[in-house]
Amino acid sequence: MTGRLAGKVALISGSARGQGATEAAMFVREGACVVVSDVLDDLGRATAEALGDRACYVHLDVTDVDHWQRAVDEAERRFGHLDVLVNNAGIGIPPHPMVRTTEEQHRLTMSINLDGVWRGIRAAAPAIKRAGGGSIVNISSIDGIVGVGYMASYVASKFAVTGLTMAAALELGRDNIRVNSVHPGVVATPMLDAAPPAVLERLDRLMRQQPIARIGRPEEIANVVLFLASDEASYVTGTGIVVDGGHLAGPWREPID
Ligand SMILES: NC(=O)c1ccc[n+]([C@@H]2O[C@H](COP(=O)([O-])OP(=O)(O)OC[C@H]3O[C@@H](n4cnc5c(N)ncnc54)[C@H](O)[C@@H]3O)[C@@H](O)[C@H]2O)c1
């Protein structure tokens, strides 16, 4: 087997569709075996089947500790070991004032976007250590680096992932496990399709102010996740990589001649 992930086994949460599915396909192309996992079972199974023998599907709700253990066990049982975890599963709720966010919406956002990452690291780290080390990649967001109004719970969850990544890197370094975060800008996935038209119009205006004046493609995020998952990133840990078309560099303005 050749490729940038030859011989590696990866577990990717929330990989039935969107960025996770793109990462799964890219990882298999680069020589890895991949455990596709999600709560969308039909879609997840179809995604794994399309990737052939070097992929399988497990039901994994990242809010459930037992599901995590089963997914890690399945990776080891089916493919022999686990080297890479991509904590990709996440939800967004349409922007709205914090004072109108319900306790339930807030708790769900934190339980999936933050606690799901924590549970994933806790379940997978012993297995990755048994394999001799590897890589954990946590999908945060540019909303995990700067604040965004009317997105308080999402922003809080993604900021927390940034810090959790650093803390886990410090703790797991001696086990030869690297831990990094990826901070996408706006990416064309089903998450975005679900956004109300007014939100999409606003995003479109914002995109036009970026150096790269368009929405990102899932492959453009997956390329960076692939790098961090691979041995090419052997000296990269405890940090984050922003993949946002230059969004955080500041707003582009018309020149005044
Ligand atoms: N699309 C964007 O603009 C954007 C920008 C920055 C960061 N992100 C982050 O990227 C990651 C991937 O999102 P995407 O854009 O591919 O969106 P998506 O909605 O297409 O994919 C998210 C996946 O997570 C799964 N999921 C949701 N709840 C789950 C749970 N409890 N357990 C397991 N799986 C669950 C969904 O079923 C889905 O397959 C998310 O963490 C998201 O917050 C997305």
The ligand as an SDF file (V2000), in Angstrom:
LIG
                    3D

 44 48  0  0  0  0  0  0  0  0999 V2000
  -19.3980   24.0790    7.0990 N   0  0  0  0  0  0  0  0  0  0  0  0
  -18.8060   25.1010    7.6630 C   0  0  0  0  0  0  0  0  0  0  0  0
  -18.9160   26.2620    7.2050 O   0  0  0  0  0  0  0  0  0  0  0  0
  -17.9220   24.8990    8.8830 C   0  0  0  0  0  0  0  0  0  0  0  0
  -17.0730   25.9440    9.2650 C   0  0  0  0  0  0  0  0  0  0  0  0
  -16.2410   25.7750   10.3600 C   0  0  0  0  0  0  0  0  0  0  0  0
  -16.2510   24.5680   11.0620 C   0  0  0  0  0  0  0  0  0  0  0  0
  -17.1080   23.5830   10.6780 N   0  0  0  0  0  0  0  0  0  0  0  0
  -17.0640   22.3460   11.4530 C   0  0  0  0  0  0  0  0  0  0  0  0
  -16.7030   21.2780   10.5940 O   0  0  0  0  0  0  0  0  0  0  0  0
  -17.2120   20.0400   11.1060 C   0  0  0  0  0  0  0  0  0  0  0  0
  -17.8920   19.2760    9.9930 C   0  0  0  0  0  0  0  0  0  0  0  0
  -19.0680   19.9820    9.6000 O   0  0  0  0  0  0  0  0  0  0  0  0
  -19.6160   19.9840    8.0920 P   0  0  0  0  0  0  0  0  0  0  0  0
  -19.4240   21.3390    7.5800 O   0  0  0  0  0  0  0  0  0  0  0  0
  -19.0670   18.8380    7.3290 O   0  0  0  0  0  0  0  0  0  0  0  0
  -21.1790   19.7990    8.3810 O   0  0  0  0  0  0  0  0  0  0  0  0
  -22.1690   18.5440    8.1880 P   0  0  0  0  0  0  0  0  0  0  0  0
  -23.4050   18.9350    8.9220 O   0  0  0  0  0  0  0  0  0  0  0  0
  -22.2540   18.1730    6.7790 O   0  0  0  0  0  0  0  0  0  0  0  0
  -21.3970   17.3590    8.9450 O   0  0  0  0  0  0  0  0  0  0  0  0
  -21.4590   17.1740   10.3420 C   0  0  0  0  0  0  0  0  0  0  0  0
  -21.6490   15.6990   10.5890 C   0  0  0  0  0  0  0  0  0  0  0  0
  -21.6950   15.4970   12.0090 O   0  0  0  0  0  0  0  0  0  0  0  0
  -22.7310   14.5800   12.2590 C   0  0  0  0  0  0  0  0  0  0  0  0
  -23.2220   14.6850   13.6330 N   0  0  0  0  0  0  0  0  0  0  0  0
  -24.0510   15.6180   14.1700 C   0  0  0  0  0  0  0  0  0  0  0  0
  -24.3280   15.2990   15.4290 N   0  0  0  0  0  0  0  0  0  0  0  0
  -23.6510   14.1600   15.7170 C   0  0  0  0  0  0  0  0  0  0  0  0
  -23.5280   13.3430   16.8630 C   0  0  0  0  0  0  0  0  0  0  0  0
  -24.1890   13.6110   18.0090 N   0  0  0  0  0  0  0  0  0  0  0  0
  -22.7160   12.2470   16.8080 N   0  0  0  0  0  0  0  0  0  0  0  0
  -22.0620   11.9480   15.6560 C   0  0  0  0  0  0  0  0  0  0  0  0
  -22.1720   12.6550   14.5320 N   0  0  0  0  0  0  0  0  0  0  0  0
  -22.9530   13.7580   14.5730 C   0  0  0  0  0  0  0  0  0  0  0  0
  -23.8180   14.9000   11.2430 C   0  0  0  0  0  0  0  0  0  0  0  0
  -24.7490   13.8450   11.0990 O   0  0  0  0  0  0  0  0  0  0  0  0
  -22.9700   15.1640   10.0120 C   0  0  0  0  0  0  0  0  0  0  0  0
  -22.7530   14.0020    9.2580 O   0  0  0  0  0  0  0  0  0  0  0  0
  -18.1220   20.4310   12.2770 C   0  0  0  0  0  0  0  0  0  0  0  0
  -17.4230   20.2490   13.5050 O   0  0  0  0  0  0  0  0  0  0  0  0
  -18.3870   21.9150   12.0470 C   0  0  0  0  0  0  0  0  0  0  0  0
  -18.6940   22.5940   13.2430 O   0  0  0  0  0  0  0  0  0  0  0  0
  -17.9390   23.7090    9.6150 C   0  0  0  0  0  0  0  0  0  0  0  0
  1  2  1  0
  2  3  2  0
  2  4  1  0
  4  5  1  0
  4 44  2  0
  5  6  2  0
  6  7  1  0
  7  8  2  0
  8  9  1  0
  8 44  1  0
  9 10  1  0
  9 42  1  0
 10 11  1  0
 11 12  1  0
 11 40  1  0
 12 13  1  0
 13 14  1  0
 14 15  2  0
 14 16  1  0
 14 17  1  0
 17 18  1  0
 18 19  2  0
 18 20  1  0
 18 21  1  0
 21 22  1  0
 22 23  1  0
 23 24  1  0
 23 38  1  0
 24 25  1  0
 25 26  1  0
 25 36  1  0
 26 27  1  0
 26 35  1  0
 27 28  2  0
 28 29  1  0
 29 30  1  0
 29 35  2  0
 30 31  1  0
 30 32  2  0
 32 33  1  0
 33 34  2  0
 34 35  1  0
 36 37  1  0
 36 38  1  0
 38 39  1  0
 40 41  1  0
 40 42  1  0
 42 43  1  0
M  CHG  2   8   1  16  -1
M  END
$$$$
